[in-house]
Amino acid sequence: MMFEVKKPGKKIKAICSELGSDYTIRLFDLENVIYRDLGNGYDLEVSQLDNARKAFNATLYIWRTANPGSPYVVETIRDIQSIEELKSVLATAVDKYRNLK
């Protein structure tokens, strides 16, 4: 069975743009997500935003990627309900994880 990968929609593009140049859109597990590499073996992934729904309901996954063969999720934050809440959650995550090794 073939899966069709869709291009990122307007909603996720607008949100990514509002978050700033540290964030990009990447394809993970056939889903367009907002991504940031903290450069120290921790990555941020925001999912559930590439859709046409007016409702905002995102999930943030913090990945430990220091060992490329076996990355794993170290923290998950669900039910993020607005762009303002997303910005706050991301700022907290960046502060918490950016200086870890």
Stockholm file with secondary structure:
# STOCKHOLM 1.0

chainA/1-101         MMFEVKKPGKKIKAICSELGSDYTIRLFDLENVIYRDLGNGYDLEVSQLDNARKAFNATLYIWRTANPGSPYVVETIRDIQSIEELKSVLATAVDKYRNLK
#=GR chainA/1-101 SS CCCCCCCCCHHHHHHHHHHCTTCEEEEETTEEEEEEECSSSEEEEEESCSSSCSSCCEEEEEEECSSTTSCEEEEEEEEECSHHHHHHHHHHHHHHHTTCC
#=GC SS_cons         CCCCCCCCCHHHHHHHHHHCTTCEEEEETTEEEEEEECSSSEEEEEESCSSSCSSCCEEEEEEECSSTTSCEEEEEEEEECSHHHHHHHHHHHHHHHTTCC
//
